Each structure stands twice: as C-alpha cells, then as structure tokens.
Amino acid sequence: KQEVTQIPAALSVPEGENLVLNCSFTDSAIYNLQWFRQDPGKGLTSLLLIQSSQREQTSGRLNASLDKSSGRSTLYIAASQPGDSATYLCAVNTGGFKTIFGAGTRLFVKA
Amino acid sequence: DAGVTQSPTHLIKTRGQQVTLRCSPKSGHDTVSWYQQALGQGPQFIFQYYEEEERQRGNFPDRFSGHQFPNYSSELNVNALLLGDSALYLCASSLGSGSPSLTQYFGPGTRLLVL
C-alpha cells in the first residue's frame, strides 16, 4: 500500500531564506509525482509535475527533484517571500487513476 | 476560461441527513475526481468519473456515491451523514484519455459541517 509522508509538518522561516520541503513514498513504482500549494480553506494549485522518467522540474523560484529508487522528492524554494506562506502537498500516482497525498507541510515566511 | 467550479461553498447539515455537492470541470476536461480533506490532513481520493461511469474508487463506504452528466459535470452524494464526514470536499478535473500523466486542476472546494 502506497503511503506518502511529508517532513516537516510545519516550518517557519524569515523572508529571503532558501528552504527545502521533503516528501517520501513507500512504493517506488510511481507514474508521476506532483507538488501542490494550498492556501487556507482553499483548493489546490498545481506547482510542478514530475514524470517517473524525470529527475527534476523547475518553475521560477521552485525546483522539485525526484529520486524513485530511494522513494524521495524535495521541493526547493529559493529566496522565500511572505506570499509563499501556504501548505505544500506532495502527491503520487502509481499508474491508476488514484492520487495519494501526503498530509502537507505548513510554511510560514516571516517578513 | 473558467476553471473548476464547485457549489455550494459552505454547507451545514445534521447527522443522518443527505447532501449533494456539485462540480463543473475546467473547459475541455472530461474526467472528474472527488477528494475528502479533513482538517490538517491531505486530500483522500473518493472516486473518479469518466464517460459517465465510476472507474476507480478509494476506501470509502457506499454512503458515498456520485454521478457524471453528459456535459461532464459531476455530483457527489453522501447519505446518512456522520459527524466524521465534516471536511472540505474537493473536485478535480483532467483529461481522461486513460493516461495518468496529465495534471489535475482543483476547484475551491465545498466545506461541509455535520452537526
């Protein structure tokens, strides 16, 4: 059974700091991995999608890496800003139509 | 281009009642998935509809049922509500060609409170 874990559960950093969010999954046979952002009480916004054949994806100040063999992904946020404050969710697809999410990392960037 | 829309935004029900939540997918999308997100948790997959049929289901009881209409919009029905059904219900749309490689687009959710 695929399980997704995100560490840390919460993180508070000063503005301008570079930071790394971690995601681990128990079954390396994934089809893709996706990072989402969720603002309080809102829906999810897709940030990056990494196919199983890829090692990383970049969008602006965000970079996500994928290491299938070790069951890990990291989301790197450069030069964090208060507007980056949100919950970041990692989700994997194992080839079916079901997406499995982690519980998320709540990020607070202090001005 | 309208994204994924859901209605209502908030809903309060009492135990034992029934509720219907609605979702309109992003323009051009034909697949709708439903998720339940309890407070402080990640979303949990309920089921997915494609071509008006349920094609995969998560670990949810039969009290949870759905429907997809010819225009690809979808409804989630929950019968005999329990306090534990209180959650944010999210709808996501995608292209249902059969490939899971395409990203899902999420709606803003319906917040359900069961008293």
Interface residues (C-beta under 8 A of the other chain):
Chain A: V4 Y31 N32 Q34 F36 G41 K42 G43 L44 T45 S46 L49 Q51 L89 A91 N93 G95 G96 F97 K98 T99 I100 F101 G102 A103 G104
Chain B: V4 T31 S33 Y35 G40 Q41 G42 P43 Q44 F45 Q48 Y50 R55 Q56 G58 L88 L90 A92 P100 S101 T103 Q104 Y105 F106 G107 P108 G109 R111
